[in-house]
Amino acid sequence: MAPAQSSPFMEEDDDNEEVERVELETTSSYHPSAPSSEIFDMRTTVDPSYIISLIRKLLPHSVKNAYSSHGDNDCNASVGELETGIRGTVQTSSPGVLSITNRTDEAMDTHDETSELAHQKEGIEDSFGPIKDNNISTVDEAAWEECGCILWDLSVNKTHAVFMVENLLLEVLLSSLAISQSLRVTEIGLGILANIACHEVLRNRMISMPGLIDTIVDQLFLDDSLCLCEAFRLLSLGLQDGDSVTWVNTLQPEHILRRILWVVENTLNPQLLEKGINLLLAIIESQQEVAQTLLQSLMKLGLPSLLVSLLACEMKHLFGERVPDSSMNLMKSGSAAESASLLYAIEVIFVLLLMLDI
């Protein structure tokens, strides 16, 4: 049998592959790898440019429009610089923090499915401050909420949180809180800030930003339980910092302390009550000289009587009449655990007050 003849087409394919290989090697020599300083630190599975794109989408449209129309205005110019800073080159000096260099490409269109929390307003009637109305564009709010919820989740991670702050997230949130008319936007913004405050290294950055702490305290006069929960949580974390003088000075005015006590006394929301008790506990557990400043004012405003009232109420819930039906007892077990937790916090406050001899 005659040996098989090689096909001329196969020989031609081999020649083409060899030419392509040579061209690839020649071309690659003209495109060396990027220097290490321009390569992302891949310690996270989240694309850093995606985080920056999310931050950019939180910048209020009305602020950007105002800057475009009044570029010579100082306030609007600062917002313009803010947006330019986010879009331009942002370098971080902290080791292990992600860096973005010369990123001018558009944001990726990836959208994570984020569960939407039902935003219920608590019926608290109070004479303090205006109530925010949900009157912004539904489309804008939905987009803001989607991006904000993703950043809210990512800010739990310290590396992500530091990267966000280095890329001007605090400035963006301050702008949003200052003009927001949406309770949901306010809640998300406060939630992100509270997560950032969990990282001790970033609390000083929050203190050093002009107007941020004052804007946070202003949210105490909202009549919304979810916003107040995040505001109380954020303030409690701020008071835990070694340098809590700034937070204390901001809370020192009598009308602010009176508002805190009023909310704790009148809320029917168990979660908000818990956050309020934790805030009072954080005030007492602060540094001795810091605690004295706020405690003296709180005592004059009726803190002892409030604690007695709360203690009696929680004990009534905890040791109330037992329901014969076992299923009803099971349903009440959760509320009993919450009452026990609040009782413990209230008792701790009493003990600390006695120790401080106030």
C-alpha positions, -999 to +999 in steps of 0.1 A: +000+000+000+014+034-010+023+057+019-003+085+027+004+117+010+003+149+032-025+173+021-013+206+006-041+223+027-026+209+059+008+222+050-007+256+043-024+257+077+009+248+094+026+276+076-001+301+086+001+290+123+039+295+122+035+330+107+009+340+133+032+327+162+061+347+149+040+378+145+026+374+181+061+371+196+072+402+176+042+422+186+043+413+223+079+426+225+065+461+218+039+459+245+056+450+278+037+443+310+025+473+331+048+483+360+038+470+394+027+504+405-001+504+379-014+469+386-044+465+409-037+448+442-059+417+436-066+410+473-103+413+466-126+398+440-143+432+435-130+452+406-118+486+421-130+505+390-165+491+397-164+505+433-153+539+418-182+537+393-206+531+422-193+561+441-197+583+410-233+573+406-241+585+442-232+621+433-264+641+433-276+650+398-289+684+410-255+693+424-237+684+392-262+704+372-258+734+394-220+731+390-224+731+352-246+762+353-226+782+379-190+771+375-177+803+391-196+797+424-174+786+452-197+759+466-205+744+432-169+746+422-160+724+452-185+698+440-170+700+405-136+694+420-151+665+439-164+649+407-131+655+389-112+639+418-134+608+416-129+605+378-092+613+378-062+596+392-065+586+429-036+572+447-035+559+483-006+561+506-017+533+530-001+499+524-023+472+510-049+496+498-061+494+462-051+521+438-066+535+406-043+551+381-054+570+350-088+554+349-110+572+323-130+543+310-168+540+316-182+520+345-191+484+340-228+476+336-228+448+361-258+450+385-260+429+416-294+418+429-298+436+462-327+428+484-349+459+490-359+465+526-394+476+533-391+512+544-417+518+570-422+552+587-428+552+624-456+576+635-437+599+658-450+634+661-425+659+672-420+697+671-383+693+662-371+700+626-386+693+592-397+659+579-381+647+547-405+638+519-399+611+493-403+634+464-373+628+442-374+610+409-383+574+413-358+564+386-329+583+402-338+570+437-339+534+425-305+537+408-290+555+439-305+528+462-290+500+441-255+514+441-258+525+477-268+491+489-239+475+472-215+500+488-232+495+521-224+457+519-189+462+507-180+488+534-181+460+560-147+450+547-119+472+559-099+472+527-130+482+507-139+508+532-105+524+532-105+524+494-139+541+493-128+568+517-096+574+497-118+578+466-139+606+482-170+586+493-173+607+525-175+639+503-202+623+481-223+611+510-220+645+527-234+661+495-262+636+493-272+639+529-272+677+527-298+678+498-316+645+500-353+645+502-356+607+503-357+588+536-344+557+519-314+576+505-307+591+539-309+557+556-285+541+532-260+570+535-261+568+573-257+530+571-226+533+549-211+559+573-219+536+603-201+507+586-171+530+579-171+541+615-167+505+625-131+507+613-110+527+638-085+539+612-113+557+594-130+575+622-104+602+623-111+608+586-147+614+594-139+638+622-115+658+600-141+664+573-158+698+578-196+696+582-199+658+582-205+653+620-229+682+621-249+668+592-250+634+608-264+649+640-290+668+620-305+635+610-316+629+646-346+652+639-360+630+612-392+612+621-382+578+606-372+548+627-348+533+602-329+565+597-328+571+634-315+535+640-285+541+617-279+576+632-279+562+667-256+534+656-232+558+640-230+581+670-225+552+693-195+541+672-181+576+671-182+579+709-162+547+713-132+563+696-103+574+718-107+610+704-144+614+709-143+651+718-156+662+685-186+639+687-193+650+723-191+687+714-216+682+686-240+664+708-237+688+737-265+713+728-295+708+750-320+705+721-300+676+707-298+657+740-335+664+746-343+649+712-324+617+719-342+613+752-376+620+736-371+594+709-360+567+734-390+575+756-416+576+729-406+551+702-426+519+698-399+504+676-379+478+696-349+481+673-348+519+677-352+516+714-323+492+716-301+516+695-311+545+717-302+526+749-269+517+733-262+553+725-269+563+761-246+535+772-219+546+749-221+581+763-216+568+799-189+544+789-169+571+772-138+587+788-144+600+823-141+637+814-161+632+782-189+613+799-192+640+826-199+667+800-229+650+785-241+632+816-246+663+837-269+677+809-287+644+805-294+641+843-309+676+843-331+666+813-346+636+832-324+606+823-330+589+857-368+590+855-365+578+819-345+548+829-369+540+857-398+541+833-380+520+807-370+495+834-405+491+847-419+488+811-394+461+801-399+441+833-436+442+827-431+428+793-406+402+805-426+390+836-461+396+822-490+372+824-481+338+808-503+326+779-515+290+783-512+283+746-477+269+739-477+283+704-483+318+717-455+313+742-432+303+713-442+335+694-434+356+724-400+341+730-383+365+706-398+396+723-388+382+757-352+378+746-352+414+733-367+426+767-340+407+786-313+424+764-327+458+770-331+451+807-294+442+809-284+474+791-306+496+814-291+479+845-256+485+832-265+522+828-277+524+864-246+507+877-223+531+857-243+561+869-237+550+905-200+544+899-196+578+883-215+593+914-235+617+893 
